[in-house]
């Protein structure tokens, strides 16, 4: 983790090993797109937006958002297999077994 303000997008923190498995063979092909898409889906989820404290403009405070994301990690499991399938399709990966 870094001590600089911002949201930490770390595969070891926000992804479980099962959901990350399809990217391992030809790493990092598709992994960056998958992380950004996962982040986009998660921050649009009202369970996250309601949990993160807001600034004066009504936007989630960056450091607070990072803490909320950590509380709900792994984020891949938080959004579930059905929404993860869309990420696999977008990146040309086969979903892992068991999901």
N, CA, C and O atoms as a GROMACS GRO file, in nm:
protein
  396
    1UNK      N    1   0.083  -0.118   0.000
    1UNK     CA    2   0.000   0.000   0.000
    1UNK      C    3   0.088   0.124   0.000
    1UNK      O    4   0.203   0.121   0.044
    2UNK      N    5   0.034   0.230  -0.049
    2UNK     CA    6   0.106   0.355  -0.054
    2UNK      C    7   0.050   0.451   0.051
    2UNK      O    8  -0.065   0.439   0.092
    3UNK      N    9   0.133   0.546   0.095
    3UNK     CA   10   0.084   0.644   0.191
    3UNK      C   11   0.032   0.769   0.120
    3UNK      O   12  -0.010   0.864   0.186
    4UNK      N   13   0.034   0.770  -0.012
    4UNK     CA   14  -0.020   0.883  -0.089
    4UNK      C   15  -0.171   0.866  -0.101
    4UNK      O   16  -0.221   0.754  -0.110
    5UNK      N   17  -0.245   0.979  -0.103
    5UNK     CA   18  -0.390   0.967  -0.118
    5UNK      C   19  -0.425   0.910  -0.255
    5UNK      O   20  -0.356   0.935  -0.354
    6UNK      N   21  -0.530   0.835  -0.259
    6UNK     CA   22  -0.576   0.776  -0.383
    6UNK      C   23  -0.637   0.640  -0.356
    6UNK      O   24  -0.633   0.589  -0.244
    7UNK      N   25  -0.692   0.582  -0.458
    7UNK     CA   26  -0.751   0.449  -0.447
    7UNK      C   27  -0.648   0.348  -0.493
    7UNK      O   28  -0.590   0.362  -0.600
    8UNK      N   29  -0.626   0.248  -0.412
    8UNK     CA   30  -0.530   0.144  -0.442
    8UNK      C   31  -0.597   0.035  -0.526
    8UNK      O   32  -0.690  -0.031  -0.479
    9UNK      N   33  -0.550   0.016  -0.648
    9UNK     CA   34  -0.601  -0.092  -0.733
    9UNK      C   35  -0.493  -0.199  -0.740
    9UNK      O   36  -0.401  -0.191  -0.822
   10UNK      N   37  -0.505  -0.298  -0.656
   10UNK     CA   38  -0.403  -0.402  -0.641
   10UNK      C   39  -0.468  -0.539  -0.660
   10UNK      O   40  -0.564  -0.573  -0.590
   11UNK      N   41  -0.416  -0.616  -0.753
   11UNK     CA   42  -0.473  -0.748  -0.778
   11UNK      C   43  -0.468  -0.838  -0.656
   11UNK      O   44  -0.560  -0.915  -0.632
   12UNK      N   45  -0.361  -0.829  -0.578
   12UNK     CA   46  -0.347  -0.914  -0.460
   12UNK      C   47  -0.446  -0.877  -0.351
   12UNK      O   48  -0.475  -0.958  -0.263
   13UNK      N   49  -0.498  -0.757  -0.355
   13UNK     CA   50  -0.592  -0.710  -0.253
   13UNK      C   51  -0.737  -0.729  -0.299
   13UNK      O   52  -0.821  -0.777  -0.223
   14UNK      N   53  -0.766  -0.692  -0.423
   14UNK     CA   54  -0.905  -0.684  -0.469
   14UNK      C   55  -0.954  -0.803  -0.550
   14UNK      O   56  -1.071  -0.807  -0.588
   15UNK      N   57  -0.867  -0.899  -0.579
   15UNK     CA   58  -0.907  -1.017  -0.656
   15UNK      C   59  -0.877  -1.143  -0.576
   15UNK      O   60  -0.774  -1.152  -0.509
   16UNK      N   61  -0.967  -1.240  -0.583
   16UNK     CA   62  -0.939  -1.371  -0.524
   16UNK      C   63  -0.864  -1.455  -0.628
   16UNK      O   64  -0.864  -1.422  -0.746
   17UNK      N   65  -0.802  -1.561  -0.583
   17UNK     CA   66  -0.721  -1.642  -0.675
   17UNK      C   67  -0.807  -1.709  -0.783
   17UNK      O   68  -0.761  -1.725  -0.896
   18UNK      N   69  -0.930  -1.748  -0.751
   18UNK     CA   70  -1.016  -1.814  -0.850
   18UNK      C   71  -1.053  -1.719  -0.963
   18UNK      O   72  -1.045  -1.755  -1.081
   19UNK      N   73  -1.093  -1.598  -0.929
   19UNK     CA   74  -1.132  -1.504  -1.034
   19UNK      C   75  -1.013  -1.451  -1.114
   19UNK      O   76  -1.029  -1.408  -1.228
   20UNK      N   77  -0.895  -1.453  -1.056
   20UNK     CA   78  -0.775  -1.406  -1.125
   20UNK      C   79  -0.714  -1.513  -1.214
   20UNK      O   80  -0.636  -1.482  -1.304
   21UNK      N   81  -0.748  -1.638  -1.190
   21UNK     CA   82  -0.687  -1.750  -1.262
   21UNK      C   83  -0.689  -1.737  -1.415
   21UNK      O   84  -0.588  -1.767  -1.478
   22UNK      N   85  -0.799  -1.693  -1.479
   22UNK     CA   86  -0.800  -1.684  -1.625
   22UNK      C   87  -0.694  -1.590  -1.684
   22UNK      O   88  -0.664  -1.599  -1.803
   23UNK      N   89  -0.639  -1.502  -1.604
   23UNK     CA   90  -0.539  -1.407  -1.653
   23UNK      C   91  -0.396  -1.456  -1.635
   23UNK      O   92  -0.304  -1.397  -1.693
   24UNK      N   93  -0.374  -1.559  -1.558
   24UNK     CA   94  -0.239  -1.602  -1.522
   24UNK      C   95  -0.156  -1.652  -1.640
   24UNK      O   96  -0.037  -1.622  -1.649
   25UNK      N   97  -0.216  -1.729  -1.729
   25UNK     CA   98  -0.139  -1.794  -1.837
   25UNK      C   99  -0.066  -1.695  -1.926
   25UNK      O  100   0.050  -1.718  -1.961
   26UNK      N  101  -0.131  -1.585  -1.962
   26UNK     CA  102  -0.064  -1.487  -2.048
   26UNK      C  103  -0.062  -1.348  -1.984
   26UNK      O  104  -0.088  -1.247  -2.050
   27UNK      N  105  -0.032  -1.347  -1.855
   27UNK     CA  106  -0.023  -1.223  -1.777
   27UNK      C  107   0.069  -1.124  -1.844
   27UNK      O  108   0.177  -1.165  -1.887
   28UNK      N  109   0.036  -1.001  -1.855
   28UNK     CA  110  -0.080  -0.930  -1.800
   28UNK      C  111  -0.191  -0.906  -1.901
   28UNK      O  112  -0.275  -0.819  -1.880
   29UNK      N  113  -0.192  -0.980  -2.009
   29UNK     CA  114  -0.290  -0.959  -2.115
   29UNK      C  115  -0.434  -0.956  -2.060
   29UNK      O  116  -0.482  -1.054  -2.003
   30UNK      N  117  -0.499  -0.843  -2.077
   30UNK     CA  118  -0.637  -0.825  -2.034
   30UNK      C  119  -0.654  -0.785  -1.888
   30UNK      O  120  -0.762  -0.743  -1.848
   31UNK      N  121  -0.549  -0.799  -1.809
   31UNK     CA  122  -0.562  -0.775  -1.665
   31UNK      C  123  -0.590  -0.628  -1.632
   31UNK      O  124  -0.671  -0.599  -1.544
   32UNK      N  125  -0.525  -0.537  -1.700
   32UNK     CA  126  -0.548  -0.395  -1.673
   32UNK      C  127  -0.690  -0.353  -1.705
   32UNK      O  128  -0.754  -0.284  -1.626
   33UNK      N  129  -0.739  -0.396  -1.820
   33UNK     CA  130  -0.878  -0.367  -1.859
   33UNK      C  131  -0.973  -0.429  -1.757
   33UNK      O  132  -1.072  -0.367  -1.718
   34UNK      N  133  -0.943  -0.551  -1.714
   34UNK     CA  134  -1.029  -0.619  -1.617
   34UNK      C  135  -1.034  -0.543  -1.484
   34UNK      O  136  -1.140  -0.530  -1.423
   35UNK      N  137  -0.921  -0.494  -1.438
   35UNK     CA  138  -0.917  -0.420  -1.311
   35UNK      C  139  -0.998  -0.291  -1.322
   35UNK      O  140  -1.075  -0.258  -1.232
   36UNK      N  141  -0.980  -0.220  -1.430
   36UNK     CA  142  -1.055  -0.094  -1.446
   36UNK      C  143  -1.205  -0.120  -1.458
   36UNK      O  144  -1.285  -0.045  -1.403
   37UNK      N  145  -1.241  -0.223  -1.530
   37UNK     CA  146  -1.384  -0.258  -1.544
   37UNK      C  147  -1.442  -0.300  -1.409
   37UNK      O  148  -1.554  -0.261  -1.375
   38UNK      N  149  -1.366  -0.379  -1.333
   38UNK     CA  150  -1.412  -0.420  -1.200
   38UNK      C  151  -1.433  -0.296  -1.112
   38UNK      O  152  -1.536  -0.284  -1.046
   39UNK      N  153  -1.336  -0.206  -1.113
   39UNK     CA  154  -1.347  -0.083  -1.034
   39UNK      C  155  -1.470  -0.004  -1.076
   39UNK      O  156  -1.544   0.047  -0.991
   40UNK      N  157  -1.494   0.008  -1.205
   40UNK     CA  158  -1.609   0.081  -1.256
   40UNK      C  159  -1.740   0.020  -1.206
   40UNK      O  160  -1.830   0.092  -1.164
   41UNK      N  161  -1.750  -0.112  -1.210
   41UNK     CA  162  -1.871  -0.180  -1.163
   41UNK      C  163  -1.891  -0.163  -1.013
   41UNK      O  164  -2.003  -0.142  -0.966
   42UNK      N  165  -1.782  -0.173  -0.938
   42UNK     CA  166  -1.792  -0.166  -0.793
   42UNK      C  167  -1.830  -0.026  -0.746
   42UNK      O  168  -1.918  -0.011  -0.661
   43UNK      N  169  -1.766   0.077  -0.801
   43UNK     CA  170  -1.798   0.212  -0.754
   43UNK      C  171  -1.936   0.259  -0.800
   43UNK      O  172  -1.988   0.359  -0.749
   44UNK      N  173  -1.996   0.190  -0.894
   44UNK     CA  174  -2.132   0.221  -0.936
   44UNK      C  175  -2.236   0.150  -0.848
   44UNK      O  176  -2.355   0.181  -0.854
   45UNK      N  177  -2.191   0.056  -0.767
   45UNK     CA  178  -2.281  -0.022  -0.681
   45UNK      C  179  -2.324   0.064  -0.562
   45UNK      O  180  -2.240   0.121  -0.493
   46UNK      N  181  -2.454   0.072  -0.540
   46UNK     CA  182  -2.502   0.160  -0.433
   46UNK      C  183  -2.458   0.115  -0.294
   46UNK      O  184  -2.454   0.197  -0.202
   47UNK      N  185  -2.425  -0.011  -0.276
   47UNK     CA  186  -2.374  -0.055  -0.146
   47UNK      C  187  -2.240   0.012  -0.115
   47UNK      O  188  -2.209   0.038   0.001
   48UNK      N  189  -2.163   0.040  -0.220
   48UNK     CA  190  -2.035   0.109  -0.203
   48UNK      C  191  -2.057   0.259  -0.192
   48UNK      O  192  -2.003   0.323  -0.102
   49UNK      N  193  -2.136   0.315  -0.283
   49UNK     CA  194  -2.154   0.460  -0.282
   49UNK      C  195  -2.222   0.508  -0.154
   49UNK      O  196  -2.192   0.617  -0.107
   50UNK      N  197  -2.311   0.428  -0.097
   50UNK     CA  198  -2.375   0.467   0.028
   50UNK      C  199  -2.281   0.453   0.147
   50UNK      O  200  -2.296   0.526   0.245
   51UNK      N  201  -2.186   0.362   0.141
   51UNK     CA  202  -2.095   0.338   0.254
   51UNK      C  203  -1.981   0.439   0.260
   51UNK      O  204  -1.926   0.462   0.368
   52UNK      N  205  -1.945   0.499   0.148
   52UNK     CA  206  -1.830   0.591   0.144
   52UNK      C  207  -1.873   0.732   0.183
   52UNK      O  208  -1.964   0.788   0.122
   53UNK      N  209  -1.808   0.791   0.285
   53UNK     CA  210  -1.838   0.930   0.321
   53UNK      C  211  -1.814   1.024   0.203
   53UNK      O  212  -1.726   1.001   0.120
   54UNK      N  213  -1.895   1.130   0.196
   54UNK     CA  214  -1.892   1.222   0.082
   54UNK      C  215  -1.826   1.354   0.120
   54UNK      O  216  -1.821   1.393   0.237
   55UNK      N  217  -1.775   1.421   0.017
   55UNK     CA  218  -1.721   1.556   0.037
   55UNK      C  219  -1.835   1.658   0.017
   55UNK      O  220  -1.951   1.619   0.001
   56UNK      N  221  -1.803   1.786   0.017
   56UNK     CA  222  -1.904   1.891   0.005
   56UNK      C  223  -1.981   1.884  -0.127
   56UNK      O  224  -2.096   1.926  -0.135
   57UNK      N  225  -1.917   1.831  -0.232
   57UNK     CA  226  -1.984   1.819  -0.362
   57UNK      C  227  -2.067   1.691  -0.373
   57UNK      O  228  -2.130   1.667  -0.476
   58UNK      N  229  -2.067   1.610  -0.270
   58UNK     CA  230  -2.144   1.486  -0.272
   58UNK      C  231  -2.071   1.369  -0.334
   58UNK      O  232  -2.130   1.264  -0.357
   59UNK      N  233  -1.942   1.386  -0.361
   59UNK     CA  234  -1.862   1.278  -0.419
   59UNK      C  235  -1.791   1.201  -0.307
   59UNK      O  236  -1.757   1.259  -0.204
   60UNK      N  237  -1.769   1.073  -0.329
   60UNK     CA  238  -1.699   0.992  -0.229
   60UNK      C  239  -1.558   1.045  -0.209
   60UNK      O  240  -1.487   1.072  -0.306
   61UNK      N  241  -1.519   1.061  -0.084
   61UNK     CA  242  -1.383   1.103  -0.052
   61UNK      C  243  -1.289   0.989  -0.089
   61UNK      O  244  -1.316   0.873  -0.057
   62UNK      N  245  -1.178   1.021  -0.156
   62UNK     CA  246  -1.088   0.920  -0.208
   62UNK      C  247  -1.039   0.824  -0.101
   62UNK      O  248  -1.048   0.703  -0.119
   63UNK      N  249  -0.986   0.875   0.010
   63UNK     CA  250  -0.933   0.787   0.114
   63UNK      C  251  -1.043   0.704   0.177
   63UNK      O  252  -1.021   0.588   0.213
   64UNK      N  253  -1.162   0.761   0.192
   64UNK     CA  254  -1.274   0.687   0.246
   64UNK      C  255  -1.319   0.577   0.150
   64UNK      O  256  -1.352   0.466   0.192
   65UNK      N  257  -1.320   0.609   0.022
   65UNK     CA  258  -1.358   0.510  -0.078
   65UNK      C  259  -1.260   0.393  -0.076
   65UNK      O  260  -1.302   0.278  -0.085
   66UNK      N  261  -1.132   0.422  -0.066
   66UNK     CA  262  -1.032   0.316  -0.060
   66UNK      C  263  -1.058   0.224   0.060
   66UNK      O  264  -1.049   0.102   0.047
   67UNK      N  265  -1.091   0.281   0.173
   67UNK     CA  266  -1.119   0.202   0.292
   67UNK      C  267  -1.244   0.116   0.273
   67UNK      O  268  -1.246   0.000   0.315
   68UNK      N  269  -1.346   0.171   0.210
   68UNK     CA  270  -1.469   0.094   0.184
   68UNK      C  271  -1.440  -0.021   0.088
   68UNK      O  272  -1.490  -0.132   0.107
   69UNK      N  273  -1.359   0.004  -0.014
   69UNK     CA  274  -1.324  -0.102  -0.108
   69UNK      C  275  -1.249  -0.215  -0.037
   69UNK      O  276  -1.274  -0.332  -0.064
   70UNK      N  277  -1.160  -0.180   0.053
   70UNK     CA  278  -1.088  -0.282   0.129
   70UNK      C  279  -1.182  -0.365   0.215
   70UNK      O  280  -1.165  -0.486   0.227
   71UNK      N  281  -1.281  -0.301   0.273
   71UNK     CA  282  -1.379  -0.372   0.354
   71UNK      C  283  -1.460  -0.474   0.273
   71UNK      O  284  -1.502  -0.576   0.326
   72UNK      N  285  -1.479  -0.446   0.146
   72UNK     CA  286  -1.562  -0.532   0.061
   72UNK      C  287  -1.480  -0.625  -0.029
   72UNK      O  288  -1.537  -0.698  -0.110
   73UNK      N  289  -1.350  -0.625  -0.015
   73UNK     CA  290  -1.264  -0.709  -0.098
   73UNK      C  291  -1.267  -0.854  -0.052
   73UNK      O  292  -1.289  -0.880   0.066
   74UNK      N  293  -1.246  -0.947  -0.143
   74UNK     CA  294  -1.213  -0.925  -0.283
   74UNK      C  295  -1.334  -0.873  -0.361
   74UNK      O  296  -1.445  -0.924  -0.347
   75UNK      N  297  -1.308  -0.772  -0.442
   75UNK     CA  298  -1.415  -0.706  -0.514
   75UNK      C  299  -1.478  -0.794  -0.620
   75UNK      O  300  -1.596  -0.780  -0.651
   76UNK      N  301  -1.400  -0.886  -0.675
   76UNK     CA  302  -1.454  -0.978  -0.774
   76UNK      C  303  -1.566  -1.063  -0.713
   76UNK      O  304  -1.668  -1.088  -0.778
   77UNK      N  305  -1.547  -1.107  -0.589
   77UNK     CA  306  -1.650  -1.186  -0.521
   77UNK      C  307  -1.766  -1.096  -0.478
   77UNK      O  308  -1.881  -1.141  -0.475
   78UNK      N  309  -1.737  -0.972  -0.444
   78UNK     CA  310  -1.840  -0.877  -0.405
   78UNK      C  311  -1.942  -0.857  -0.518
   78UNK      O  312  -2.062  -0.856  -0.493
   79UNK      N  313  -1.894  -0.840  -0.642
   79UNK     CA  314  -1.989  -0.818  -0.752
   79UNK      C  315  -2.049  -0.949  -0.803
   79UNK      O  316  -2.156  -0.947  -0.865
   80UNK      N  317  -1.982  -1.061  -0.778
   80UNK     CA  318  -2.038  -1.191  -0.812
   80UNK      C  319  -2.002  -1.242  -0.951
   80UNK      O  320  -1.958  -1.168  -1.038
   81UNK      N  321  -2.022  -1.372  -0.967
   81UNK     CA  322  -1.982  -1.440  -1.090
   81UNK      C  323  -2.054  -1.390  -1.214
   81UNK      O  324  -1.994  -1.382  -1.321
   82UNK      N  325  -2.182  -1.356  -1.202
   82UNK     CA  326  -2.256  -1.312  -1.319
   82UNK      C  327  -2.195  -1.184  -1.378
   82UNK      O  328  -2.173  -1.176  -1.499
   83UNK      N  329  -2.168  -1.086  -1.294
   83UNK     CA  330  -2.108  -0.962  -1.345
   83UNK      C  331  -1.963  -0.982  -1.382
   83UNK      O  332  -1.912  -0.912  -1.470
   84UNK      N  333  -1.894  -1.075  -1.318
   84UNK     CA  334  -1.757  -1.105  -1.356
   84UNK      C  335  -1.752  -1.166  -1.496
   84UNK      O  336  -1.656  -1.144  -1.570
   85UNK      N  337  -1.854  -1.242  -1.534
   85UNK     CA  338  -1.858  -1.301  -1.669
   85UNK      C  339  -1.847  -1.194  -1.776
   85UNK      O  340  -1.783  -1.215  -1.879
   86UNK      N  341  -1.910  -1.078  -1.754
   86UNK     CA  342  -1.902  -0.968  -1.852
   86UNK      C  343  -1.757  -0.920  -1.866
   86UNK      O  344  -1.714  -0.885  -1.975
   87UNK      N  345  -1.684  -0.918  -1.757
   87UNK     CA  346  -1.543  -0.878  -1.761
   87UNK      C  347  -1.461  -0.980  -1.839
   87UNK      O  348  -1.376  -0.943  -1.919
   88UNK      N  349  -1.486  -1.108  -1.816
   88UNK     CA  350  -1.414  -1.212  -1.891
   88UNK      C  351  -1.445  -1.204  -2.040
   88UNK      O  352  -1.355  -1.218  -2.122
   89UNK      N  353  -1.570  -1.182  -2.074
   89UNK     CA  354  -1.607  -1.170  -2.215
   89UNK      C  355  -1.536  -1.051  -2.279
   89UNK      O  356  -1.484  -1.061  -2.390
   90UNK      N  357  -1.534  -0.939  -2.209
   90UNK     CA  358  -1.472  -0.818  -2.261
   90UNK      C  359  -1.322  -0.835  -2.282
   90UNK      O  360  -1.264  -0.774  -2.372
   91UNK      N  361  -1.259  -0.917  -2.200
   91UNK     CA  362  -1.113  -0.936  -2.210
   91UNK      C  363  -1.076  -1.064  -2.285
   91UNK      O  364  -0.957  -1.097  -2.296
   92UNK      N  365  -1.174  -1.136  -2.336
   92UNK     CA  366  -1.148  -1.257  -2.413
   92UNK      C  367  -1.100  -1.374  -2.330
   92UNK      O  368  -1.027  -1.460  -2.380
   93UNK      N  369  -1.139  -1.380  -2.206
   93UNK     CA  370  -1.098  -1.488  -2.115
   93UNK      C  371  -1.216  -1.579  -2.085
   93UNK      O  372  -1.331  -1.536  -2.088
   94UNK      N  373  -1.186  -1.705  -2.057
   94UNK     CA  374  -1.287  -1.799  -2.014
   94UNK      C  375  -1.305  -1.784  -1.863
   94UNK      O  376  -1.206  -1.776  -1.790
   95UNK      N  377  -1.430  -1.778  -1.814
   95UNK     CA  378  -1.452  -1.770  -1.670
   95UNK      C  379  -1.393  -1.894  -1.601
   95UNK      O  380  -1.386  -2.001  -1.661
   96UNK      N  381  -1.352  -1.879  -1.476
   96UNK     CA  382  -1.296  -1.993  -1.404
   96UNK      C  383  -1.404  -2.095  -1.373
   96UNK      O  384  -1.523  -2.061  -1.370
   97UNK      N  385  -1.365  -2.217  -1.350
   97UNK     CA  386  -1.463  -2.320  -1.313
   97UNK      C  387  -1.515  -2.290  -1.172
   97UNK      O  388  -1.448  -2.223  -1.092
   98UNK      N  389  -1.632  -2.339  -1.145
   98UNK     CA  390  -1.692  -2.320  -1.014
   98UNK      C  391  -1.773  -2.193  -1.003
   98UNK      O  392  -1.816  -2.156  -0.894
   99UNK      N  393  -1.794  -2.124  -1.115
   99UNK     CA  394  -1.869  -2.000  -1.106
   99UNK      C  395  -1.963  -1.977  -1.218
   99UNK      O  396  -2.033  -1.875  -1.220
   0.00000   0.00000   0.00000
